[in-house]
C-alpha cells in the first residue's frame, strides 16, 4: 500500500456534482476526490438512493472507495484542477 496518499476523515455531499466529496493528500498536494451517486449505488447493489443517503453509503464502503481513489491517484488520473472523479468501481 502506498503510504504517500493520506485520506481525510470528512466527507460531504456536493449537489452540483451529484457526488460525495472527500479529500486526499499526496506529498503535500491536496486532491479533491468525488464519487458520484451512480458509482455508490453500483457499489452497494442498491437501485436508488436519495442524496442524503449517499454519505452513509460512502462511509459503509469507505475503504473500497479509498483503495480505488489511491489506485487512480497512482495512475495520475487527477485533472488539471487537482480533482479526481470516480465514476465506477
C-alpha positions in Angstrom: 0.0 0.0 0.0 1.3 3.5 -0.9 1.7 5.4 2.3 2.2 8.7 0.5 -1.6 9.1 0.0 -3.5 10.2 3.1 -7.3 10.5 3.2 -9.1 12.9 5.5 -11.9 11.7 7.8 -14.5 14.0 6.5 -16.8 13.9 3.5 -19.8 16.0 2.2 -22.5 15.9 -0.4 -21.8 18.1 -3.4 -25.1 18.9 -5.0 -23.6 20.5 -8.1 -21.6 17.3 -9.0 -24.2 14.9 -7.6 -21.3 13.3 -5.7 -19.7 12.8 -2.3 -16.6 15.0 -1.9 -13.7 13.8 0.1 -10.1 14.9 0.3 -6.8 13.1 -0.2 -3.2 14.4 0.2 -0.2 13.2 -1.6 3.2 14.7 -1.0 1.6 17.9 0.4 -0.8 18.3 -2.5 -4.5 18.4 -1.8 -6.6 16.3 -4.1 -10.3 16.9 -4.2 -12.0 13.5 -4.8 -15.5 12.9 -5.9 -17.5 9.7 -6.2 -20.9 10.1 -7.9 -24.2 8.6 -6.7 -24.3 6.1 -9.6 -21.0 4.6 -8.5 -22.1 4.4 -4.9 -25.3 2.7 -6.0 -23.4 0.2 -8.1 -21.0 -0.5 -5.2 -23.8 -1.0 -2.7 -26.1 -3.0 -5.0 -29.0 -0.6 -4.5 -31.1 0.6 -7.4 -31.8 4.0 -6.0 -31.0 6.2 -3.0 -31.6 9.8 -2.0 -28.6 12.1 -1.9 -28.8 12.3 1.8 -28.2 8.6 1.9 -25.0 9.0 -0.1 -22.9 9.9 2.9 -24.0 6.7 4.7 -23.2 4.7 1.6 -19.8 6.4 1.4 -19.0 5.6 5.0 -20.1 2.0 4.6 -17.7 1.5 1.6 -15.1 4.0 2.6 -12.1 1.5 2.4 -13.1 0.3 -1.1 -13.6 3.8 -2.3 -10.3 5.0 -0.9 -8.5 2.0 -2.4 -10.0 2.9 -5.8 -9.0 6.6 -5.3 -5.5 5.6 -4.4 -5.2 3.5 -7.5 -6.4 6.4 -9.7 -4.1 8.8 -7.9 -1.2 6.4 -8.5 -2.2 6.3 -12.2 -2.1 10.2 -12.2 -5.8 10.3 -13.1 -6.2 13.7 -11.4 -7.5 16.5 -13.7 -6.0 20.0 -14.3 -7.9 21.4 -11.3 -6.4 18.8 -8.9 -9.7 16.8 -8.8 -10.2 13.1 -9.0 -13.6 11.8 -10.1 -14.7 8.2 -9.5 -17.5 7.2 -11.9 -17.3 3.4 -11.3 -15.6 0.9 -9.1 
